[in-house]
Structure formats: C-alpha cells, structure tokens
Amino acid sequence: MSTSVATTTAPDTTGGSIRTLRNLYYVRFGFAIAWAVSMMVVAETIDAGTVVLLVIYPLFDLAAAVVDFRSAGATRARAPLYINMGSSLLTTVGLGFAVGSGIPDVLRVWGFWAITAGLVQLIVAVLRYRLGGQWAMILSGGISVLAGSSFVLMAGAADASLTTIAGYAALGGVFFLISAIRLHRTTAKAADHSAIA
C-alpha cells in the first residue's frame, strides 16, 4: 500500500500533478491485483517464482514513489517520499536474505515494511487531503500498520503462510482504485470549471 503532499496553490490542485497521481493510482491498482493473484498461486512454498514476486513488489513501490516524487512539485513536502523509497529499497534487500530462512522471516520483513509504509502513507494522505480522494489512502495506511503488526505475529505461528500478504496487496489495490476514481472526478470537475471560465 504506500505514496507526496498537499499544496495550497491552484496549479498543484488542478494541474498535471493530480492527473499523474490519479494515473499512478490506477497503475498501482492493476499491479496489486495481478501480483496478489500470482502470489496466491505460489504462496505455499518459497521457490524461484515466489522469490521473484516478493522482490518485485517493494521494487515496484520504490518506482511508484519516484514517480510520485517527480510529480509532487516544489511546493509540496517530499520527506515522506524519501522515507518510503528508502524503506522499499531496504525491504527488497531484506526479503532477498529472508527467503533463504523461510516463510516466518519473510513475514517479519514484510510486516515491518507494511508498518513503515502504512505510517508514511497515512502522513502523506493527511498532508495532501485537499487534493481529494485521500480518505481511502488514510484508511489504507492505517490498515497497513495493523496488517504489518499481524504479519509479525503470524510469523511465530506453526501454519505461517504467504497467502495473507496476497490479500493485503489486493486490499491495498482496491484503496488505490477508490482514490484514483475520486481524483478522476476532481480533475473532471476542474476541467469543466476551466471550460466555463
């Protein structure tokens, strides 16, 4: 689940940055659903396919944060995105090591990342609430923190499984879709007002 920060100037609330963010959310939705379905297929064991999927997810999150950062504009705070990028990169490396130890360690690394990413997403969504469509991102961030904590706890269970992170990714994707639709409506209204003016 994861994400720049609100501005009070008109260009950032009606311009290309919102369209970029909206499109990014649509892409994140599609990726999350495809990834979740793929993970459900291979989640029982750790093999080459599972490793690839596990590493791709935080790398994709890192790439999404870079796109978000570049579209944020100079008037919006970028510190949370730096944290998000660093966290995703560290998680990629951590997962690379954890897969050799088994599912419990993978769940621990994923859990700590979900907590960090959720906190960042929550902060970012609150800071950019004026852009519209951010309540879903606020919920997503909060749920990510709770889910991350549960992953860490699940790691100690005898039946630890990776299917739970597939569900986590799918739910996060739904929240991105909701925000994308809300931002789509915001940009459509802004375009209508511009046409009338």
N, C-alpha and C positions, 0 to 999 in steps of 0.2 A: 504494500500500500504506500505511498510517500509523496514530495513535491518541491515561491518567490513571494512577494509580499505587497500589500495594498498601497496604493498611492492616492493622493487627493487631487491630482491634476487630471484634466479631461482626456489628454491624449492616451494615457495609460489605461483608462477605464473604457474607452471606446475604440481604440486603435488596434493595430495588428497584434499587440502582445496578448490581448484576450483571445483573438482568433487562434493564435499559436497555442495558447494554453488549452483552449477547447479541443483543438485537433490532437494535441498531445494526450489529453484525457481519453479521447476516442481510441487512439492507438494503444494506450495503456489498458483499456478495457479489452480490446481484441487480443492483445498479448496475454493478459492474465487468464482469460478463459481458455485459450489454446494451450497455455502452459499447464493449467490445472487439469485439463482433460488428459494431456500427455503424462503428467505426473501420476494420475490415478492408475494409469495402465502399468507403470513400472514401480510403484511405490512399495511393493512388498519386500524388495531386496535392493541392495546397493550394487549396481552394475555400471557398465560404461554409459548407458543411456541415462540412468539416474544421476550420475555424476555430472554429465553434460547439462542436464536440466537444472540441477541445483546451482551450478556455477553461472549459468546463463541468466537466471532471474536477478540476482543482485547486479550483474553487469548491465542488464537492461535498465534497471533502476538508476544506475550511475549515468547511463547515456541520457535517460529522461531528465535527470536533474541538470545535466549540462545544457540540454535544450531549454529547459525552464530558466536556467541562469542567464543564458544568452538573450532570451526574450523578455527578461524581467525589467529592463530599463534602469537607468542610473538613479531614478527617484525611489526605487524600492530596495529595501534591505535584502542583502544577499547572504548574510552569515548563516542562516539555517540551511541554505543550499550547499554551502561549503561543508557543513557538518554531515549532511545527507550523502554527499559524494564521498567523503572520507569514510563514512560508516559502510557504505555499499562496497567500496574497494576492500576495506578490511574484512568484511564478511565474505567476499569472494575468496580471499586468501585463506580465511579461517575454514571455510567449507572445503577447500582443497585439501586441507590437512584432516578435517573431521571425518571425511568419507572413509579414510583408512581405519578409523576406530569404530565405526558402526553407527547405526541409526540414533542411539541416545546422544552421542556427541554432535551429530548433525542437528538434532532438535535443540540442543543447548545453544549452538551458534546461531541457528535460525531464530530462536526465541529472543536472544539478546539483541539481535538485529531488528526484529519486529518491535521490540520495546523502544529502541532508539529511533527507528524510522517513524513509529507512531507518534512519539513525542514531538519530533520535528514537523511532521505533517499537521499535527494539532496546532502548533505555534504558527506555522505558515498560513494555515487556513483562517485562523483568528485574525492575523495581521492583514490578510487580503480579503476579508469578508465583504468589503464594498464592491468587489468585482462581481459578486453574485455567485450562486451555486456552491457556496463553500460550506454550508451546513452539513452536506454529505461528507465532505473532507474532514470536518471536525469529528463527526461520528466515526468515520473510518480510522482516524488517528487514535481515538480513544479505544476503539475495539482492537486495534493493532497492539496497543500496550497490554491489554488484558489477554489477548491471544498469545503474545510473546511470553508472558508470565506462565500461561498454561503449558506452552511448549517445553519450557524449562522444567516444569513439574512433571510433565508426561515422560521426560527423558529417563526418569527413575522407575518407570513402570515396566513390568515384565513384557507387556504387549506393545511396547513403543512402536509407532508406525509413522510413515511419512504421509499417509493419506490426509492427515489433519492439515498439513501445510498446503495441500492442494485446495482444500475447502477455504482456507484462509485467503489464498490468492484469488479464488473465484469471487468471494465476497468483496474483496478489495476492488476487483474489476467492476463489479456492479456499482459500487460507490463512485468510481471514476466515470462510468456511463451516466449516472444521475447528474453529476456535476457538469459533464460535457453538454448534456441536454439543456441544463439551466443556463450555461454560458452561451449556448447556441441561441436561446431565446433572448438573452441580453444583447448579443450582437445584432440580432434581427431587429429588435426594438430601436437600438441606436441607429441602425441604417435607415429605418423608417423615419425617425425624427430628423435625420440629416436630410433626407429627401424632401420632407415637408418644409424644412427651413430653407 
